[in-house]
Amino acid sequence: MPELTLYGRTSCPYCVKVLRFMQRRNITIPLKDTTDPENREELIRIGGKGQVPCLVIDGKALYESMDIIAWLDQNMA
């Protein structure tokens, strides 16, 4: 099982899209809110940008809500 962390904000509609998918599939992943400056800086160190949502998979950043949902669908079923 890979180490996963989801970076996002509740005010981001694309983040909400990913979170709703996770809720429907009963997927639980640690979430780091990027409204916290420390979490945002951590995301930038990992992926090079502060774009959310971002799923970090074993230390590698995956951006774009549909790409994250596709990865979750394939790997967390």
C-alpha positions, -999 to +999 in steps of 0.1 A: +000+000+000+015+033-010+018+062+014-008+088+005-016+124+015-042+146-001-036+184-001-065+206-007-090+232+006-127+230+014-133+261-006-119+245-038-146+229-059-121+204-075-110+193-040-146+188-030-151+167-061-123+144-050-135+143-014-170+134-025-156+105-046-136+093-017-167+095+006-188+075-019-160+048-021-152+049+017-116+059+010-098+075+038-066+094+031-049+119+054-059+154+043-037+185+047-055+218+044-034+243+023-050+273+039-025+265+066+007+282+053+029+253+067+009+227+047+010+249+015+048+253+018+052+215+023+031+209-009+053+234-028+085+216-016+070+182-027+054+191-061+069+225-070+036+243-069+007+251-046-020+238-069-048+217-053-061+191-052-028+172-050-025+136-041+010+128-029+018+091-036+050+079-020+064+114-022+053+121-058+027+147-066-004+139-087-024+170-097-058+174-114-090+161-098-099+137-126-064+122-126-066+118-088-101+102-090-089+078-118-058+068-097-080+062-067-105+042-087-077+020-101-057+016-069-081+018-040-109-004-052 
